[in-house]
Amino acid sequence: IAKEVAKLLEMKAQLGEDEGKHKFVLKTPKGTRDYGPKQMAIRERAFSAIISSFKRHGAEVIDTPVFELKETLTGKYGEDSKLIYDLKDQGGELLSLRYDLTVPFARYLAMNKITNIKRYHIAKVYRRDNPAMTRGRYREFYQCDFDIAGQFDPMIPDAECLKIVHEILSDLQLGDFVIKVNDRRILDGMFAVCGVPDSKFRTICSSVDKLDKVPWEEVRSEMVGEKGLSPEAADRIGEYVQLHGGLDLIERLLQDPQLSQNKLAKEGLEDMKLLFEYLTLFGITGKISFDLSLARGLDYYTGVIFEAVLLQQENEHVEEPVSVGSVAGGGRYDGLVGMFDPKGRKVPCVGVSIGIERIFSILEQRLEASEEKIRTTETQVLVASAQKKLLEERLKLISELWDAGIKAEMLYKKNPKLLNQLQYCEDTGIPLVAIVGEQELKDGVVKLRIVATREEVNVRRESLVEEIRIRTNQC
Amino acid sequence: IAKEVAKLLEMKAQLGEDEGKHKFVLKTPKGTRDYGPKQMAIRERAFSAIISSFKRHGAEVIDTPVFELKETLTGKYGEDSKLIYDLKDQGGELLSLRYDLTVPFARYLAMNKITNIKRYHIAKVYRRDNPAMTRGRYREFYQCDFDIAGQFDPMIPDAECLKIVHEILSDLQLGDFVIKVNDRRILDGMFAVCGVPDSKFRTICSSVDKLDKVPWEEVRSEMVGEKGLSPEAADRIGEYVQLHGGLDLIERLLQDPQLSQNKLAKEGLEDMKLLFEYLTLFGITGKISFDLSLARGLDYYTGVIFEAVLLQQENEHVEEPVSVGSVAGGGRYDGLVGMFDPKGRKVPCVGVSIGIERIFSILEQRLEASEEKIRTTETQVLVASAQKKLLEERLKLISELWDAGIKAEMLYKKNPKLLNQLQYCEDTGIPLVAIVGEQELKDGVVKLRIVATREEVNVRRESLVEEIRIRTNQC
């Protein structure tokens, strides 16, 4: 309906060009949305869980501009480059909106010659993709990235990234999930032993990447039909990509007569084994699946790759379950920083990106279905009056409260009715009302009303701040 | 120097086009900057003071997209429209980056038919202006906006906006400041009684707006020479714009034989009087100056306008004082929402925008000049080992700590030297080290070292979490 309305409004606007000044369309750009106070409250909850985890792991935080020089983004995203938003050439530099936070991070490292950092970055990125907003797919969306850059012993930072994904998805209580893990070196080794020519590694990898959405038969026919792979090679790939498991599968593949002969695959499998040992110490292998069908789209990965998928929705209360797929992904990209360094000096990196919009869709639907009333302010007390002509007294009192750090509001009316003032508290969840009246002023007290119980107590003016703090537990 | 280097790099890049793949310029776009962990820590401090104040006044929070339909921004900014960043036409809608947060807010209100809200919004805005980065003037910069929309009794929300500016500038301890206040209706009334033709109100207003940067003589010659105002009218304006003061000045102008005859001016002066009464109740008139030279550039203001200016720098420790001007500004814009409503329905609004980048420049310079070491992580404990071959034990322990909510780090090395681990704590300010060694493992204890005092105590493993919490005071 919203779409139809927008269309009609647009048509109307086009027809009515000469009608006057109100001809514009009242909407946000395609694939974007506003966040109202309720949505912001939900978003803040999700951010808070994510930031807590990032900080728990000792990450610093950085920020970069929303746009980069166009050339900074060129050649980093493979086929997806067509989705980049360019700015209009208005003279000066050619600019593009950032497509992710990883390439700006690599540019930042190279530019500042940083070879060692653990940082997070939470910001919006931009993709001119086909939006599917009910499923949380937007053209403007947040990414929450945590990355570890530096030359370290193998798989220790990689294991920590997976631990973080596990922590965040558990904290947010999004239901059951699995984190699929693979390694670009294992994929490349597999392609080699299956008879894929070197030149076709990346394009065949793209085909494999589609396996989470389309069945093997379709992927196979794309490989053979469109991409000219021999049917035998495709079938051999088909056998491998069905495999998923844990340490046992890794051991089996290490014994695989072909794979074990391939240097890349062997390196990848041995690191995968080490990774699983560390994940065992972290106690999280129950949610980890070594999955040979996981490929990931982006060009820049060089080692471990992973993707977290929600397995089912707790949709008891939800009429139409949100179909969300991947909610987090990441991997190792040891070559990206070197692409920015004039001398090609490499800084190995591994990182994870949390897809907050999909998580947000779930939390939003869940909250809508529940009875929970979410507060959108933190106001502790409403300063009210019982009679007329007390505006000055309300202003004096609220100023005292603000200066003492109390979160306080009042109605912007000269003579508001007491009932309206109490109703405002009910509507917005303000727990206390500080009522000034003529008698109270004479007695040097304020009447403090507890909204929930309707209890009223007279509090001496000099004790009011303390009393509000105690009653709202915010000292 | 940085500029010269960038220029040279650019020249080198242009010359070196055929040299190979590393031909790009390694920089952020003109007028933008990265925020490293230290800058982020300072930024977070400033944000925290600002958000605290906004929440203390009961504001909700919203967010809007970074770009709007181009037509949403058209006709709102007067001459400044030329500074808007447009996106490239890649098919579909024509988009522009937001120029401020006020116009998107008005669009949001009209689109959602909201007639009553108190909200804040902190986000980046974009202006293709001439950057002056050392003075905190960027092309990408944060605005921190607080606005009150709705039909209320006069001057109550307006007074609250000024109270908020006063709170924030006091909290941030930026030194002495003054908040200049004026009213568009007083300006327009003044122009009328001085003999400025109606058609020249806006352009003469722009000239007056320059008075904080250039002397009256220059402004006068612009009015007379470029804008064709009669010398007599200019001289009469010249007398008014020198005036500034408090309630006394308002009273005097209310008696002014010409001004008091002008309906607009009279309305404005009476509201200004009311505003000063409320500000007296808030106890902040000491920092408020009714200033007839304050004009503000933007087209959309309709009533009270204001601007906060820092009076001097505490530059005892600062070699080169930052010359900052206005750090906050705002006013009443009762017509803007109506421009978006198909039926022109008005929603009166008043709001304030805090210019965080200028404030940030000051805080950054002050911190650099001081001896204060700023921490960029919150890590409570480093998990370390005293001997080799204890990686697994470190991983097990750190996982326990993370799961208990402790902020913990470890070095990503199989066998790090104890000295390096202790050095890492010194460098990053981590207060505690939890050391696992063979003897400790046997005894079921962990050696907890307090970095500052070098004191070491053995703590039973099951009490470790509690002990860390107590010692870092983060329960």
Interface residues (C-beta under 8 A of the other chain):
Chain A: K21 H22 F24 V25 L26 K27 T28 P29 K30 T32 R33 D34 Y35 G36 P37 M40 R43 E44 K55 R56 H57 G58 A59 E60 V61 I62 D63 T64 P65 V66 F67 E68 L69 E71 T72 Y85 D86 L87 K88 D89 Q90 G92 E93 L95 L97 R107 Y108 A110 M111 N112 I117 R119 K124 Y126 R128 E140 I148 G150 F152 D153 I156 P157 A159 K163 E167 E277 Y278 L281 F282 G283 M339 F340 D341 P342 K343 G344 T376 T377 E378 T379 L391 E392 L395 K396 S399 W402 G405 I406 K407 A408 E409 Y412 K413 K414
Chain B: K21 H22 F24 V25 L26 K27 T28 P29 K30 T32 R33 D34 Y35 G36 P37 M40 R43 E44 K55 R56 H57 G58 A59 E60 V61 I62 D63 T64 P65 V66 F67 E68 L69 E71 T72 Y85 D86 L87 K88 D89 Q90 G92 E93 L95 L97 R107 Y108 A110 M111 N112 I117 R119 K124 Y126 R128 E140 I148 G150 F152 D153 I156 P157 A159 K163 E167 E277 Y278 L281 F282 G283 M339 F340 D341 P342 K343 G344 T376 T377 E378 T379 L391 E392 L395 K396 S399 W402 G405 I406 K407 A408 E409 Y412 K413 K414
